[in-house]
């Protein structure tokens, strides 16, 4: 592999995490601490967390089977219902009650 290909592969987790953050970074208020949403929130928003802890949490987020299931269900909802009818389900899946983004939307 070329150096640029290796960099692209190495950056994938960070790009996905940033995308999920833009879609609605959750906070752990009202969420179980072992959900991908709570881990993503903590890894991106916790002030006192060290770099190693952030990377471990992001790694857990990206390897959590629930993340893949949630993203696949959101894609299916958007495919079948469209954004106009499907957006409430998308918001509920990616930004459950207790997340910062959900609080901002409401």
N, C-alpha and C positions, 0 to 999 in steps of 0.2 A: 504494500500500500504506500501511496505517496504521503508526504507529511500533511498535506492539506486534507486528505481523506481521513487520516488518523485524528486530526483536529476536529473534523466534522463529527466523527463517531464519538469522540470524547465530549463534545458539547451537547449531544442529544439530550442527556438528562437535564441539563441546565435550561435548555430551550423549552423542554416540556414543562419544567417547573415554572418558568417565567410565564408560559402560556396559561397554565392553570391559575397562576396568581392573578393575571389580568382578568381571567374569567370570573374570578371570585375567590380570593384567598380567605380561607376560613379562620376563625378563631376558635379556641377550644371551649368557649363558654357554651354550655348546654350540649356539648358533643362528648361522646366517649373518647377518651384519650388515645385509643388504639385505632381510630379511623384514619383513612388517608387524608381526610380534610383537616383533622386536628393536627396531624403530623406536618402537613404542608404549612399550616398556619404557624406552628411553633418554629419550623425550620426557617421560615422567611421573616417572621415578625418578632420573634423573641429577642429582646435586646441583649440579654446577658449570656447568650448561647455562644460557645466557641465554634470555630470553623469545623473542627472534627465532628462535633455533635450535629451541626447543620447538615454536613455531608451524610452522616449516618441516617438522619431522619429523612432526607431527600431520597436516599437509597431505598429506605423502607417504603416510602410513598411510591416510588417507581416500580417496585417489585410486588406491591400489594395487588392481589388478583381483583379486589373490589374496584380499584381504579380502572382497570381495563373493562370490567363489567359495566361500570358507570358510564365510561366514555362510549362504549359500544351501544348502550341503551339510549344515550343522548343522540348519537348519530342516527339510530333507527327511528327515534321519535321525530327528528328533524326531517328525515327522508320521507316518512309516511305522512306526517301531519303538517310539515312546513313550520316556518318560524312563527307565523301568526297564531296558529292553534297550538303548537307544541312548546312555545316558550315557557309556560308555567311549569311543565314537567322538567324542562331543562334546568330552570332555576332551582327547582326543588331537589334535583339530583346533584348538581354541581355546587349549589350553595344552600345546604340544608339550614333549617332554623338553628340559630346559634353562631352562624358565621358572620364575619364582618361585612362581607359583600351583601348578604341577605338582609342584614340590618340596614345597610345603606339603601337597598332597593325598597324596602318597606318604609 
